[in-house]
């Protein structure tokens, strides 16, 4: 996108086209204006349109330009935080409510894909969290205990079982989550957009929101060549927020994450890796992830930014790591390389904000945007139409609080990933 081959890589190459859109010109009026065409914004607009509520989406770049079009494509249940820790942070009421809400998130994604006939390589066959060494496997044992206590469809796999499902004996074991799966993330975002437009929502791309001001009982959202007047405003920009509403982004430390895609692998080799086609990631702090697309390209990624010296460092690391974990691949090259940024909150949990009367936001998905963005968009529409009260939401109301030393910590994550990848897999 925007003539940058390292922004969306394979996903832009293989996704169906987005619905036709254009920049906003002139002043228009609607009931709800949504800023940001990622999963949350598009889901909000779609669910509003289903209820006959007017919704206009303003997107600074293109549909799915932010994290929605760059991520690995793992449709996971829950957050990184273990269930008991999440309850300890939010309390039993909101904690249990959020766990149930997010635990059913993947099922709702599969429902949306089916209901709106979205072509996005949806594959609801589960995900595998792979344990690195005894410490990593111990973490998985505890995760399995906590999720199984809640009745979740997760299964702990020992070394031999995990090796059969992963296609490598590199890991001590794995946690299979049958609720989850994989998706072509940009295709899914474009599919949500197409469905929303088909139901009457309006999307303007190439239209950054440059100002927000009160006009009587309404809000006026300004753009370079126009404006939208609406009763309600939804900020759905998350870590890619721009200056006009940057407090959403400033409360998050950004973590860069890249993906690289091989050419389609020979059939025999492709069948030996992830034969059930689950998506996978591991327990390392600088984690790595791997999955296949529909054409048997192996998508392999980790923490890091593909710019400056990071391009060569991370590419060399990825080749070494692939040879170590999957020696059957042999020498490999990458067809596509791309990266983006994950917004990390202080407690690794999402946020619900009322920034002003009628100005609302869900954000802070911490790398788990697909299912949460979809179901939080539905919840936002429910709230805006009065179908649920604010007190019934799965998150408490909070105010944005700037992350301490945000820029320094974000820079350290980028530099630290290079340091780790310079030496990792050489030992």
N, C-alpha and C positions, 0 to 999 in steps of 0.2 A: 504493500500500500504506500501511497505517496512516493512511489519510485524507490522504495527501500526494500531490497530483497531480503534483508535480515530482520524485517519486522514480523512477517507472518509465514514466510517460507512455504512448507509443504501444504499447509492448510489453505493458503490463498491459491495455490496451484490446483488443488483438487476440489475445492468447494463449489457448489452450484452458484450462479451469479446472485447478487443481492437484488432486491426489488429496485426499480428505478426511483431515484430521489434527486433532489436539487437543493441548492442553497435557498435560504429564506430571503425573500425580498418584500419590503413593505410591512405593514402592521396587520396582524391577524388576532382574532379572539377565540379562545377555547375554554374548556372547563379546567383542564389540568395540563400544565406544561411539564414535560419530563426532560431533564438535561442529562444526556448520555445514552448512547445506543449500545449498551452491553446487555448482559443477561437480566439484570434487575430492571433497567429502564425499559427494555423491550417487553419483558414479562408484565410489568406494570401497565404499559400502554395496551398490550394485548388483552389483559383481563379487564381493563376499563372499557375497551372497545366492545368486548363481549357483553358488557352490561349497558351498552348504548351511551356511555359517557365520552364526551369529546376529549381526545388526547393528542397533543402535538409533541413530538420528540425532536430535540435539537442536539445534533451530534457535531462536534468540532471537526472531525476528520471523516471517517467512513464507518459504516455499521460494523461492529465488532473490532474496532481499531485498538482498543485497550486490551486488558487481560483476556477478554472473551474470545479474541481471535488468535491468541498467542500461546495459550496454555497447553499442557500435555494432553488434555482430553480425558482425564479420569473423572468419572461421575461417582463421587464418594459420598458416603453417609456420615454425618457428624463432622466435627472439626478435628484439628490436630490434638487438642486437649483431651485427655482421658475423661470418661464420663464422671467419675467421682471428683476429679479436680474441677470440672466444669460446674458441678453442683456446689462445690465448696466456694467457688468464685461468685456465682449468681444467686446462691441460696436454693433451697429445695423447690420452691414454687417455679420460679423462672428457669432454674436449671433443668428440672425434669421436663418442663414444657418445651424448652429449646431442644433437648435431646430427642424427644418424640417427634418434634417438628422436622428436625434435620435428618433424623433416622429414616423418615419416610420420603425424604427429598428425591432420591434416585427413582423411586417408583413413580413419582409425579412427573419427572422428566420423561420416562418411558411413555407415560400416558399422554403427555403433550406431543411427543414425536408421532404417536399413533393418531391422535385426534386431528392434528393438523397436517398429517402426511409429510413430515419434514424429512428430507433426504440428507442424512447426516451420519451414516455408517454406525447407527446406534447398535450397541452390542452388550445387552444386559446379562453378561455371564460372570460377573464378579470382578473383584480386584484382589491382588496378592501383596501383602505387606511383608517384605522379606527381611528376616533377622540376620544382622551381621554379627557373627561371633556369639559367645555366651551372653554377653550383656544385651545385645540386640534381641536375642531370643527370649531372654527374661522379660524384656519390655513387652513382647508379643504375648507371653503367657499372662501377664497382668491385664493387657488390653482385652484378651479373649475372656478372662474371668469377668471383667466389668461389663462388657457388652452382653455376654451370655446371661448374666444375672438380670439383664433387662429383656431377655427373650429375643435378642437380635440373631439373625441368621449368619453367624460367624463361626468358623471352624479353625482350630489350631492344627497345623500340619508339622509333623516332625521332619527331620532332615531328608529321609528317603521320599516321603510323600511330597515335600516341597520341591525336591529335585525333579521329580516326575512332572510336576505342573509348571515349574519355571524353566526347565531345560538346562539346568546347571546345578552342580553340587557345591557351588560357592557359598551358599547360605546355610545357616544352622536350622532354619525352619521358616515357616511363613504363616500368616493369618489370612485365611480366605474369607472375604466378605461377599456373600452371595447377593446382597442388596444392590451392589455397585456394578460398574461396568465401564465401558469406554464409548467415546463419541468423537466425531469430527467437530471440534469446538467452533470453528468459524462457520461451518455449514449449519450448525445448530442455531447460532446467533442470526444468521441470514434467514433461516427458516422461521424463527420467531418473528423477525421483522416482516417477512412476507405475509405471515398469518395475521399480524397486527394491521397491516395496510389493507389486507383483504376484508377486515372487519370494520374499517373506517378510520383507523388511526392515521395520522400524518407524520412522516419522518422527513426532516430537513438535514441533510449532511452538508459538510463544509460550512457549518454554521456554529461557531463558538459562542457561548453565552458570555457576554462582556460586561453585563451589569444587571443588577436586580434591585428594583425600587418599588415601594408601595404606591399604588394609585387608588385612593379611596379604600374600598373593601377588596380590591383586586391587587395583583402583582403584575408588574411589567418586566419582562425579561428581554434585555436588549441584545442584539446581535449586530455584526458589522453593517448589514444592509437592511435591517428590519427589526421587528420586535414582536413579542407575543404577549397578549394580555390574558390573564387567567386567574381564577379564584384560588387555585392551589398550585404549588410548585414541588416537584420531586427531584432531588439531587441524586443522581445515580452514576456518579463519575468515579467513585472509589479512589484508588491510588493514582488515577490519571486525571484528577481534578486540575483545573486551570486556575488562574489568579482570581477570577471573580468569586469562586467558592473554594479557595484553596485550603480553608480550615479543615475540610474533609480529608485532604491528603496530608496535611501537616501533623495530624495525630498518628500517622503511620510511618514506620521506618521501611524503606524500600529494599527488597531483596531481589537481585537480578536472577533470572532463571533462563537457561537456553535449552534448545532442542536441536538435534541433528538427525536427519533421516537418510538411511541407506537407500540404494536402488532396491527394487523388488528382489528378494533373496531367492536363490534356487529352491524349488519345491521341497527337496529332501531336508535342506538346512532349515527352511522356514518352519517345517513341521516339527523339528526337534526343539524349537524354542517356543515357550508359551503355547503348547499344542491346543489348549482350551481357549486361547486368545483373550485371557484376562489381561488387564493392565497391571503393572507392578511398579513398586518403589521400595526403597530400603530404609533401614533405621539409622543410617549415619546422619550426623548433624549436617554435613554438606551432602545431602542425600543425592541418589541418582534414581532415575525412573526409566522404564522401558515398556514399550507396547508395539503392536503392529497396526498399520492401517489396512484398508480393505484390499490393497494390492500387494501385501506382504513386504512393505517397507518397514524396517525396524526403526522406530523413533526412540532415540536415546538421549537423555538430558540430565542436567544437574544445575547446581547453583553457579552463576557466573554470567557475565555480560560479554557479548561478542562485539567488542570494539577495542580499538588500540591493541595493546599487547595481548589482551584476552582472547582474541581470535585464534592466534596460533597456539597459545597455551591450552585452551580448552579443547581445541580440535585434536591436538596431540594426546591429551589425557583421554579423550573419548575413544580414540583408536586403541590405546593401551588397555583401557578398562574393558572394552569389548573383547579384545583378544584374551584377557585374563578370565572373564566371566563366561564367555561363550567361545572357547577355542575352535569349535567346529566351523565358525564363520571364516577364519583365516584372515588374509589381508582384506581390508575394506576401505571404501571411500564413502563420502557423504554427498548426496545429491542436493540437499537443502540444509541450511543452517539459519536459525532465527532465535530471537530472545525478546523478553519483556521484563516487567517488574511486578513483584508481588508486594502488596501493602501489608505490613505486619503491625498489629496493635500491641499494646503493652502486655495484655493477658492472652493474646492469640484468639480472641473472641470477637464476633461482629458487634456492630453498634447500631442503635436506633436513635436518631436525633430529630428533635423539633427545633430548627434553627431560628424560627420566628413563627408567628401565627400563620398557619397555612403553608409553611416551608418545611418539608420532611425529607429524611434520608435514612436508608439502610446502607451500610458500608462495612469495610473491614473484614473481608472473607478469609484473609490469611492463606491464600492459595487454594481455597475450596469454593470457587465461585460458581460452578455450573449448577449443581442442585440447589445450594442456598440462594443464589441469585434468582433462580426460577421461582422458588416457593416464597421468598421474601417479596418478589414482585406481585405475586398473587395476594399476599397479606397486605401489601400497600394498597392495592385496589380495593380489598375488602374494607380497609380502614377509611379510605377516601369516600367510599359509597355508603358508609355507615352500617355495613353488615357486621362489623365487629367493633368493639370499643378499644381504645388505646390500652386499657388495662388487660385486655385479652391477648395482646401480642406476645410472641415468644421471647421478647427482649424488653428490659426496662428502658425507660427514657433516660438518656444521658446527654451531657454536653461535650462537644469536642474539646480535647485537651492536648495541646502540642506535645509531641514526643520529645523527650530530653535528648539533646545533641543529635537530632534527627539526621542532619546532613553528614555529620562525621561518622555516625554509625552506618549509614547507607553506603558511604564511600569505603568503610572498612569491610563490609560484606563483599563488595566487589573486589577489593584488593586481596582480602583473605581467601576468597575462592580461588584466585589465581595461585596464591602460595600453596594452598592445599593440592591443587591439581598439578603443580610443577613436580611434586614429589610422589603423590599418591599413585599407586599401581607400578611404581618403579621398584618398590621394596619386595 
